[in-house]
Amino acid sequence: MNNELTLPQTPQIVTSLPGSRAQVLIERDQAVTSPSYTRGYPLVASRGQGCMIEDVDGNVFLDLTAGIAVTATGHGHPLVVEAIQNQAAQLLHMSGTDFYYAPMVELAEQLAERAPFPKPLDGTCARVFFTNSGTESVEGALKLARYYTRRPLVVAFLGGFHGRTYGAMSLTGSKVVQRQGFGPLLPGVTHIPYGTHASLDYLEEKLFPTVLPAEEVAAIVVEPIQGEGGYIVPEDGFLERIRSICDRYGILMIVDEVQSGMGRTGKLFAIEHWGIMPDIITLAKGIASGLPLGAILSRPELMTWPAGSHATTFGGNPVACAAAKVTLQLLEAGIIDNARKMGKQLFSGLTQLSLRFERVSPPRGKGLMVAIDLLDAEGNLDSQLRNHIVDKAFYQGLLLLGCGKAAIRFCPPLVIDSNQIQTALKIIAQILEISHEKCRNCPSTLG
Ligand SMILES: Cc1ncc(COP(=O)(O)O)c(C=O)c1O
């Protein structure tokens, strides 16, 4: 494989979209794969380098999606690829459930050392359980919380997204299509609104004294910044208050960092922005730069479950662990700093955009986990306009993803540079300009 940066660093669209090769593959895909996949526009990726993706027809796109917030070190970082190749040649699989191997031990040590938990005086370190995905991390965290506390109930948040397997889906409160038709779900999950003190007042003053005995709650599961729900940053003091509620009632605080973790927000774990120590952290997505890997980190005293009580064949695969070790090294050697720096530039560019276009909300988020909402003429969320911009951007060579009701999320590879951010902002501004021109007199949705 050629690891040199041979792709242009700006979008180059050389065919109509989708091109002829893409068209053939899309038709074959549609005939054979599950219709539940949610492809917004017809990108058929062939090659990735840094922040650029080339499709099967030779069109080059600037990728602000990172494959749904995954490729932290950029597409195909040469050192990640090299580590994967070396480990693949050495040992592809042995199952960490039944056997030992170095990459899994080493990665566990590195994550345990960095986990934002109190350091016990006796020197015991945090514990790590490896999984294959975000949903499996959440599933395991939920099992761990119930096992440790011997309590059945869980509190989660409206707008939260935690995955698609039954436990994680039961915690998810994002879109009804993700739950409808799949019931019965896990009993004992109560959803409350996200991010506000009013919501926690409701939990403490209304729910706990009436229908939800606090002493039977095993965990409060919370994203430090809500991801799929719209890149929502909670009110000041919200996460701190969850910590104190948990302390008061012996509830575990599970922080789902599947999307916000691994440097995306400018710190290794987003929860570090608030200086709070959770009890359990779930990870996946960015942890191995694109290889399927997840992890559950817990305070040392919580993982009391005995041998055989929880396990997985593939979790902690040696190749994925090798990719994760280099990912962590690269993140700490400058990529997290870049996420912080570029995040500031992106935020200020989006602020300018919102000042220039009244249909664009001010941005929100941290680091390279940032979003804007698209609004109609009355200032209401306008999902049609959002979809229009995401769609048009694709045809201009810019890959974007929506989230929430009407938000565009910006979750690029954390290696994005200043020019690439400028390019992205310029393309979005052009689309907004044309849309405004065309629809100067439209009462609501542009397009
Ligand atoms: C916060 C959060 N938790 C869990 C998940 C589920 O991860 P996966 O799709 O790897 O199962 C996601 C995926 O978007 C997520 O954003």
The ligand as a Gaussian input file, in Angstrom:
#p B3LYP/6-31G(d) Opt

LIG

0 1
 C      -22.259000       8.080000      22.349000
 C      -22.397000       6.808000      21.566000
 N      -22.508000       5.651000      22.209000
 C      -22.605000       4.484000      21.561000
 C      -22.631000       4.432000      20.177000
 C      -22.754000       3.121000      19.469000
 O      -21.554000       2.803000      18.861000
 P      -21.462000       1.673000      17.743000
 O      -22.155000       2.202000      16.528000
 O      -19.989000       1.442000      17.559000
 O      -22.149000       0.472000      18.287000
 C      -22.531000       5.626000      19.458000
 C      -22.565000       5.626000      17.994000
 O      -22.808000       6.606000      17.341000
 C      -22.408000       6.844000      20.165000
 O      -22.304000       8.022000      19.525000

